């Protein structure tokens, strides 16, 4: 945050609060990949589609959504049932690809999910890592260790970010936001209890990073895990209970009002 005065911080908080309320609305769903898991009401279906959509959530948003619907078609619009009965031969004719994520990676994720749901009621069990009151990093690392216990090609590991190696883990943090935040406007799902919204970290990307730097909340130039932690220090000052709600403000300003912060 540099040397921002109390007055400047209060002004920034006022701006972020205003934009949070502006963008954290139901209309946000129809323009965002989160619309895919919103097709379901069962917790496990939300988890499965949420993880897969978050995993491919980079690049053109329209293409992400299009390929998200392709995933639903592959899973016959019944994610949990499909996963529980999954066999690798089910993907023989799918030829699914989203940028560098292909059918081999999808097969790995589906086999991993089958392993999870065969032994647990919820994917939440694979995120129950060592507790840290102000950081979700241990939960992300625990999930990686559980998922990678499933046989996989080394190429697939690049699709599950590792904050221990400095990654901002944007897609995993976004998935956790979806699962953990209890959103009165029903954008995020809030279906998990073992992680507190206070522990969440922002899904830092080019848009949120650019706006955060423009308003003085982030000094670090790289969009990495150190930048996530730096930005979260500021956001937790503004709201220690639900700091990641400001993702809507920063992302919304960056995507829907980009000319405000050139």
N, C-alpha and C positions, 0 to 999 in steps of 0.2 A: 504493500500500500504506500510505500515511500514515506513522504512527510505530509500526508494529507491532514488537514486540520479537522477538528471536531465538526466544524460547520460544513466542511466539504463532505465528510463522511455522512452526515445527516442528509445532505442534499442527494447524495448517491443512493442512500437507503430509500429516500422518498421516491426517487425515480424508479428504482427496482421494484418497490412495492406497487407502484402505479402500473408498471408494465407487467408484473406478475399477474395482477388481477385482470389486465386487459387480455393477455394471451392464454391464461389458464382457464379456458372456456371450452365447452363441448365442441365448438366449431373447429378447434385445434385438431380434433381426432380425424376429421375427413381429409386433412392435408398431410397427415403424418403416418409413418409405418405402424404406429400403435393401433391403427384401425383394424389391423389383421387379428390380433388377439381379442379385440373388442367384439368380434363376431361370436365369441363364446361366453358362456356363463359358468361352466364347470372349471374349478380351480386348476386341475391338471391340464385341461385343454389350453387355458390361458398361459400356464407356465411353458408348455411345450412350444406353442406358436410364438410366445414372447421371446424365448431363448433363440429360436431359429431366426426370427425376423431381426432381432437385435444383432445377431451374428453376421447377417448380410447387410446391415444398415450402414453402408458407406458407398459414396458415389451419388448418382442422380436419384432423387427421392422417388420420382415416378417409376423408375426402373426397379427400385427396391420394392415398392408396393406391387408392381406387376409380378415380380418374381416371388413375392410373398404369397400372392394368390396361386402361383404355380405350385408352391409348396403345399398349399391347402388341397389342391387338386391331387397331388401325389398321395397325400394322406387321406384322401377321400372324405374330406371335411369332418373327420372323426379322429383327431390327433392321438388321444390316449389309447383308443382301441387299436389304431394303426401301430403305434409304438409297441404296445404289449405283444402284438402278434407279428412284429417285424422280422423279416428275413432279408438278407442282402440281395437275394434274387428279385425282391420286389422293386429294385431300382434298375434292373437290367435295361429296361427300355425308356428310362426317364430322361437321361442325358441332361440332367439339371445343371445349370451353371449360372453363377452370378459373379462376374469379374473373375477373381482367382479362386472362388469357392465353387468346387465342382461336385459331381455325384460321388466321388470317392470321399470327400470331406463330409458330405451329407450322410453317407452310409455310416461313417464313424460316429457322427452325432446321434444318429438314430439308434445305433447299437449301444451307445453310452446311455441314452435315455431309457432304452429298454432295460438295461441293467439296473438303473436307478429305480424305475417304477416297479420292477419285479421284486425289489427288496424294501422299498419305501413308499409311503402314501404320497409324498410330495417331493418335488425337486428341491424344496427348501432344505431338506436334510443334507444335501451336498454343499450347501453354503453355510452350514453351521460350524464355522471355524472358531478359533480362539477369539474371545471377545476383546474389542478395543472400543472404549467409550466414544472416541472421536474419529474413528477411521474404519472403513469397511475392507481395507486391504487384506486382513487375515481371512475374511470370508471369500474373497476372490481367489486367493491362493489355495484355500481348502477345496474350492470347486475345481480348480485346475488339476489338483492332485487326484481327486475322485474321477474326473472325466478321463484323464490320461492313463488311468489304470486299465482302461479298455484298449485292446490292441488297435494300433493306428499307424498310419504312415507319418513320417516326420513332417511332411508337408502340411499336415492338418494342424500342427501346433501353432502355426502363425495366425490361425483364426481364433485363438483364445489368448488374449493379451496377458502379458505378465508384468504387473506393476513392480515386481521385485527387480526386474531388469530395466525399469524406468518408463515403461509404457503408461500413458495416461488412462488406458483401459476404458476408453470412451463407451464402447458398446456394452461391456459388462456393467459399467456404472449406470448406463441408461436402463438396462434390463432390471437392475436392482431398484432403480427409481420407480419403474412400473410396478414391481411386485410389492414394494414396501410402503410407499407413500399412501396415506389415506386421504384421498382427494375429494373434498365436498362437491367438486364439479365433475367428478367421475371420469377424469382423464386417466390418472394413474389408478391402479387396481387395489392396492393395499391388502393383498391376500396373504401376506406373510407377517408373522408376529415375532420371530426370533431375532430380527434385526430392527433396530430403532431408526426412524427417519433421521435422528440426530447423527447417526453414524455414516449416513450416505455421503458419497463424494460426487461432485458434479461431472456429468459426461462432457469433458472438455474437448471441443473441436475447434475448427478454424473460425467459426462464427462466434462462439462464446469467448474464445481467446481474444479475438480482435476487439470485441466490445469491452471486455474486462480491462484490456490494456488501454483502450481509448479513454475510459473513465477513471483510470488510475488505481484499479484494484489488483492489477497483476503487472509485475515488473519483469519476470522471467520471460525470455523470448521464445524458448521452446515450449511446445505443447506436450509436456511430459508429466510424469507423476509428481515431480517437485513443483511444477506449476499448479497441478491440482491441489496439492497441500497448501501452497501459498494462497491460492484463491479461496480455498475453504476457510482459512483463518479469517479472512475478511467477511465472508458470508455468514459464518457462525457468530460474528459480532452482531450482525443485523438480525439474525433469528437462530438462536442456538438449538431450538427444538426441531425446526424444519428448514435448514439452510438451503437444501437443494431445490426448494420451490423457486429460487431465483434463476434456475436454469431456464424456466419459461421466459423470464425477462431478458436475459442475456441472449438466448437463442432467438427469441422473437425479434429483438432489436436487430440482430445480425442478419436474419433471413427476410423478415417482413418490412423492416425499416432500415435497410443497409446504408442509405444515404445520410442517415443521422450521425454515423460515426466513421466517416472516411478519413 
